């Protein structure tokens, strides 16, 4: 029974996590495109940063607006809309004839990415038993990393295809996007959402497929959790929700202040600054994606055993050291040997098993059932707001002086030290606890 239960949960999680694959692909594919776009459309540093970050501006909006519809209409309908947006952005951006159209289609795709980061982890958390919830929700991040790796490989393989290879790099995402849309027909609605809208019988049918314990007891616990929230306050920005709000904000903010998106979006450019050719830079970017994939899987294996807090603390210490040493390399302009590559790969290792594996799990866990969509939306909005800001500013800051990149990496290093202190003093441990138990105790 246990194997059958876990198999169904795994299948549904993998399908929904395809949204994460497209999220990752969309995030990283731009690294192989951004120099072509800058040259083709003759963009200065400001418009270059704005064009490349246009998708991230869309993710901010997508994250902001998707939680409320997911709470009102269900998780599954919103996932279909997300899949459609992925298809549109792949085809549209690949065929764009001017920078305005390119920005528009990248922006629409960004809305899909932002919404996916809200709805997909929330759905997976809600269908997963407590003992495997961390691993299943981390499946979303595994797919994000897989998307990043495949994007780097795809960029490398397509770098000389046709007169404008960047169009192929962007357009190929239409294939997994259509697959994602098609497979969504196979998943059920979240049982917790069905209970919320009073469709208890349907919820029990789904729970029977994914739960081992008493179904009636599970339903009563979920109903009780929602009743308490309803009798209290369902507004997200309420005093009783201060702690989950602050945790979601902090874990999302620190995720971006680790510098991950600056590295993912501009990896080839960073390596070229150290004197590598374009082809070598793109190949080393593949190593970055591969390392992240391996150690995010390590994080997924450990997250339900070691816990969320320990992974975050250990990872933050390692990232801080690596980022500080990368800053030193840029300050000293010493790019001899493979020092930069080794440090960035080691940084990626620490990121992968810590904040890379934990962020979407923790945000999906800490809010009560009745406001989970709004809470997930807040966490994702925070993540993408800072992602857009950093992606926009990085090329601008890098141009200010020869030490601009060094200043940026030093800032990221200091932020990771601060994260260690905040997680140690303030974050709760959520491993092995039901969503109802977490929501009730953190919010009171």
C-alpha positions in Angstrom: 0.0 0.0 0.0 2.8 2.3 0.9 4.6 1.8 -2.4 1.4 2.4 -4.4 0.7 5.5 -2.4 4.2 6.9 -2.9 4.1 6.0 -6.6 0.9 8.0 -7.2 2.3 11.0 -5.3 5.6 10.7 -7.2 3.8 10.7 -10.6 1.6 13.6 -9.8 4.6 15.5 -8.3 6.8 14.9 -11.3 4.0 16.1 -13.7 3.4 19.3 -11.8 7.2 19.8 -11.2 7.5 20.0 -15.0 6.5 23.6 -14.4 9.7 23.9 -12.5 11.7 22.4 -15.4 10.3 25.2 -17.7 10.9 27.7 -14.9 14.6 26.6 -14.8 15.0 26.4 -18.6 13.5 29.9 -19.0 15.8 31.2 -16.2 19.0 29.9 -17.7 18.4 29.9 -21.5 18.8 33.7 -21.5 22.5 33.3 -20.5 23.3 32.0 -24.0 21.1 34.6 -25.7 21.8 37.8 -23.9 24.9 38.8 -25.9 23.2 38.0 -29.2 20.2 40.2 -28.1 22.5 43.0 -27.0 24.3 43.0 -30.3 21.3 42.5 -32.6 19.2 45.3 -31.0 22.2 47.5 -30.2 21.4 47.8 -26.5 23.3 49.9 -24.0 23.9 48.7 -20.4 20.6 50.1 -19.1 18.3 48.6 -21.9 20.4 45.5 -21.9 19.7 44.9 -18.2 16.0 45.8 -18.7 15.5 43.5 -21.7 17.2 40.5 -20.0 15.3 41.2 -16.7 11.9 41.6 -18.5 11.0 38.0 -17.9 11.8 38.5 -14.2 9.6 41.6 -14.1 6.8 39.3 -15.3 7.6 36.7 -12.6 7.1 39.4 -10.0 3.6 40.0 -11.4 2.9 36.3 -11.8 3.9 35.5 -8.3 1.9 38.5 -7.0 -1.4 37.7 -8.8 -1.5 33.9 -8.8 -2.1 33.1 -5.1 -5.6 34.5 -4.9 -6.9 32.7 -8.1 -5.4 29.4 -6.8 -7.2 29.8 -3.5 -10.5 30.7 -5.2 -10.6 28.5 -8.3 -8.2 25.7 -7.5 -4.6 24.7 -8.2 -5.3 22.7 -11.4 -6.9 25.4 -13.5 -4.1 27.8 -12.8 -1.5 25.2 -13.7 -3.2 24.9 -17.2 -2.9 28.7 -17.7 0.8 28.5 -16.6 1.5 25.8 -19.2 -0.2 27.8 -21.9 2.0 30.9 -21.1 5.1 28.7 -21.3 4.1 27.7 -24.9 3.3 31.2 -25.9 6.6 32.7 -24.6 8.7 29.9 -26.3 7.2 30.5 -29.7 6.7 34.2 -29.4 10.2 35.2 -28.2 11.9 32.9 -30.7 10.0 34.7 -33.6 10.3 38.2 -32.2 11.3 40.7 -34.9 12.1 43.6 -32.6 13.1 44.3 -29.1 9.6 45.4 -28.0 8.1 42.1 -29.1 10.9 40.2 -27.5 10.4 42.0 -24.2 6.6 41.4 -24.4 6.9 37.6 -24.9 9.6 37.2 -22.3 7.4 39.2 -19.9 4.4 36.8 -20.5 6.7 33.8 -20.0 7.8 35.5 -16.8 4.2 35.6 -15.5 4.1 31.8 -16.1 7.3 31.3 -14.2 6.2 33.4 -11.2 2.8 31.7 -11.1 4.5 28.3 -11.3 6.7 29.1 -8.3 3.5 29.7 -6.3 1.1 27.0 -7.5 3.3 24.0 -8.2 5.1 23.7 -4.8 1.8 24.4 -3.0 0.1 21.7 -5.0 2.8 19.1 -4.3 3.0 20.0 -0.6 -0.8 19.5 -0.3 -0.9 16.1 -2.0 2.2 14.7 -0.1 2.1 12.8 3.2 4.2 14.5 5.9 7.0 11.9 6.0 7.9 12.5 2.3 6.6 16.1 1.8 10.1 17.6 1.8 11.4 15.2 -0.8 8.3 15.6 -3.0 8.2 19.4 -2.8 11.9 19.5 -3.5 11.1 17.7 -6.7 10.0 21.1 -8.0 13.5 22.4 -7.4 15.1 19.3 -8.9 13.1 20.1 -12.1 14.2 23.7 -11.9 17.8 22.6 -11.8 17.2 20.1 -14.6 15.7 22.8 -16.7 18.8 25.0 -16.0 21.2 22.2 -17.0 19.3 21.3 -20.1 19.2 25.0 -21.1 23.0 25.3 -20.8 23.5 22.1 -22.8 20.9 23.2 -25.4 22.6 26.6 -25.7 26.0 24.9 -26.2 24.7 22.5 -28.9 22.6 25.2 -30.7 25.2 28.0 -30.5 26.1 27.7 -34.3 22.7 26.6 -35.7 21.4 28.9 -38.4 22.0 32.6 -38.9 20.4 33.5 -35.6 21.0 30.6 -33.2 19.4 32.5 -30.3 16.0 31.9 -31.9 16.5 28.1 -31.7 17.7 28.4 -28.1 14.5 30.0 -27.1 12.1 28.2 -29.3 13.0 24.7 -28.3 11.3 25.2 -24.9 8.0 24.9 -26.7 8.4 21.1 -26.8 8.4 20.5 -23.0 5.9 23.3 -22.5 3.3 21.4 -24.7 4.2 18.2 -22.9 3.5 19.9 -19.5 0.1 21.1 -20.7 -0.9 17.7 -22.0 0.1 15.8 -18.8 -1.8 18.1 -16.5 -5.0 16.3 -17.6 -3.7 13.3 -15.6 -3.5 15.0 -12.2 -6.4 15.5 -9.6 -7.3 18.7 -7.8 -5.6 19.3 -4.5 -7.7 17.4 -1.8 -7.2 20.3 0.7 -8.7 22.8 -1.8 -11.6 20.4 -2.4 -12.2 20.3 1.4 -12.0 24.0 1.5 -14.9 24.4 -1.1 -17.0 21.6 0.6 -16.4 18.8 -1.9 -15.6 16.3 0.8 -16.5 13.2 -1.1 -14.1 14.0 -4.0 -11.4 14.9 -1.5 -11.7 11.5 0.2 -11.3 9.7 -3.1 -8.0 11.4 -3.7 -6.8 11.1 -0.1 -7.5 7.3 -0.3 -5.0 7.2 -3.1 -2.3 9.1 -1.3 -2.8 8.5 2.4 -2.0 5.5 4.6 -3.6 6.7 7.9 -7.3 7.2 8.6 -8.9 9.2 5.9 -11.8 10.5 8.1 -9.3 11.6 10.7 -7.3 13.4 8.0 -10.3 15.2 6.7 -11.4 16.3 10.1 -8.0 17.7 10.9 -7.9 19.7 7.6 -11.5 20.9 8.2 -10.6 21.9 11.8 -7.5 23.8 10.6 -9.6 25.8 8.0 -12.4 26.5 10.5 -9.9 28.0 13.0 -8.4 30.2 10.2 -11.9 31.2 9.0 -13.1 32.1 12.5 -9.9 34.1 13.0 -8.7 36.1 10.1 -8.3 35.1 6.4 -6.5 38.3 5.5 -2.8 37.5 4.9 -1.4 40.7 6.4 -2.9 40.1 9.9 -0.9 40.1 13.1 -1.4 36.4 13.8 0.4 35.6 10.5 3.4 37.8 11.2 5.8 34.9 11.7 5.0 32.9 8.6 5.0 36.1 6.6 8.4 37.1 7.9 9.9 33.6 7.3 8.6 33.5 3.8 10.0 36.9 3.1 13.4 36.2 4.6 14.0 32.8 3.0 13.0 34.2 -0.4 15.1 37.4 0.0 18.2 35.5 1.1 17.8 33.0 -1.7 18.4 35.9 -4.2 21.0 37.7 -2.0 23.0 34.5 -2.4 23.7 35.8 -5.9 22.4 32.7 -7.6 20.5 34.5 -10.4 23.3 36.8 -11.2 25.5 33.7 -11.7 22.9 31.8 -13.7 21.9 34.6 -16.0 25.4 35.9 -16.6 27.5 32.7 -16.2 29.1 32.8 -19.7 29.8 36.5 -19.3 31.4 36.0 -15.9 33.7 33.3 -17.3 34.5 35.5 -20.3 35.6 38.2 -17.9 38.2 35.8 -16.7 39.6 35.4 -20.3 37.8 32.4 -21.6 36.4 32.1 -25.1 32.6 32.1 -25.7 32.5 28.4 -26.4 34.6 27.6 -23.3 32.4 29.9 -21.2 29.2 28.2 -22.3 30.7 24.7 -21.6 31.8 25.7 -18.1 28.2 27.0 -17.6 27.1 23.4 -18.2 29.3 22.3 -15.4 27.6 24.9 -13.2 24.2 23.4 -14.1 25.4 19.8 -13.6 26.9 20.6 -10.1 23.6 22.3 -9.1 21.6 19.3 -10.2 23.7 16.8 -8.3 23.7 18.7 -5.1 20.0 19.7 -5.2 19.3 15.9 -5.4 21.6 15.5 -2.3 19.5 18.2 -0.6 16.3 16.4 -1.6 17.6 13.2 0.0 18.6 14.9 3.2 15.8 17.4 3.7 13.4 15.0 5.5 16.2 13.4 7.5 18.5 16.3 8.5 15.8 19.1 8.4 15.5 22.4 6.8 17.4 24.6 9.3 20.6 22.6 9.3 20.8 22.5 5.5 20.3 26.3 5.3 22.9 27.0 8.0 25.7 24.7 6.6 25.0 25.8 3.0 25.1 29.5 3.9 28.4 29.2 5.6 29.9 27.5 2.6 28.4 30.0 0.2 29.7 32.9 2.1 33.3 31.6 2.0 33.2 30.8 -1.7 31.6 34.2 -2.6 34.2 36.1 -0.6 37.0 34.3 -2.4 35.4 35.0 -5.8 35.2 38.7 -4.8 39.0 38.5 -4.0 39.8 37.1 -7.5 38.0 40.0 -9.2 39.6 42.6 -6.9 43.0 41.2 -7.6 42.2 40.5 -11.3 44.0 37.1 -10.9 42.3 34.7 -13.3 45.1 32.3 -13.7 44.3 28.6 -13.4 40.9 27.3 -12.6 40.3 29.1 -9.3 37.2 31.0 -10.4 35.6 27.8 -11.9 36.4 25.7 -8.8 35.0 28.4 -6.4 31.8 28.9 -8.4 31.2 25.1 -8.6 31.8 24.8 -4.9 29.4 27.7 -4.3 26.8 25.9 -6.4 27.3 22.7 -4.4 26.5 24.6 -1.2 23.6 26.4 -2.8 22.1 23.2 -4.3 21.7 21.2 -1.1 20.7 24.2 1.1 18.6 27.1 0.0 18.2 25.6 -3.5 16.5 22.5 -2.0 14.7 24.3 0.9 13.2 27.5 -0.4 10.0 26.2 -2.1 9.5 23.5 0.5 9.6 25.9 3.4 7.4 28.5 1.8 4.8 25.9 0.9 4.7 24.5 4.5 4.5 27.5 6.8 1.1 29.0 6.0 -2.3 27.7 7.2 -4.5 26.0 4.7 -7.0 28.9 4.3 -4.3 31.4 3.2 -1.6 29.1 1.7 -2.1 30.5 -1.8 -1.7 34.1 -0.6 1.2 33.2 1.5 3.0 31.2 -1.2 2.3 34.2 -3.5 4.0 36.5 -1.1 7.1 34.3 -0.8 7.4 33.9 -4.5 6.8 37.6 -5.1 9.6 38.4 -2.8 11.9 35.9 -4.5 11.2 37.3 -8.0 11.3 41.0 -6.9 14.8 40.6 -5.7 15.7 38.3 -8.7 14.6 41.0 -11.1 16.4 43.7 -9.2 19.7 41.9 -9.1 19.5 40.7 -12.7 18.8 44.3 -13.8 21.5 45.8 -11.7 24.3 43.3 -12.2 25.5 44.4 -15.7 25.1 48.0 -14.7 27.2 47.6 -11.5 29.8 45.4 -13.4 30.4 48.3 -15.8 30.9 51.0 -13.1 34.5 50.1 -12.4 36.9 47.2 -12.7 36.0 46.3 -9.2 32.2 46.3 -9.8 31.9 42.5 -10.0 34.0 42.1 -6.9 31.8 44.5 -4.9 28.8 42.5 -5.9 30.2 39.2 -4.8 31.4 40.6 -1.5 27.8 41.9 -0.9 26.4 38.4 -1.6 29.0 36.9 0.8 28.0 39.2 3.7 24.3 38.4 3.1 25.0 34.7 3.6 26.6 35.4 6.9 23.5 37.3 8.0 21.3 34.4 6.8 23.1 32.0 9.1 22.3 34.1 12.1 18.6 34.7 11.1 18.0 31.0 10.4 19.7 29.8 13.6 17.8 32.3 15.8 14.4 32.6 14.1 13.4 29.8 11.7 11.4 26.8 13.0 12.1 23.2 12.0 9.2 21.7 10.0 10.4 18.2 9.0 8.0 15.4 9.8 5.1 17.7 10.8 1.7 17.9 9.1 0.8 21.1 7.3 -2.1 21.6 9.8 0.3 21.3 12.8 2.8 23.7 11.2 0.2 26.2 10.2 -1.5 26.2 13.6 1.6 26.5 15.7 3.6 29.0 13.7 0.6 31.4 13.3 -0.2 31.6 17.0 
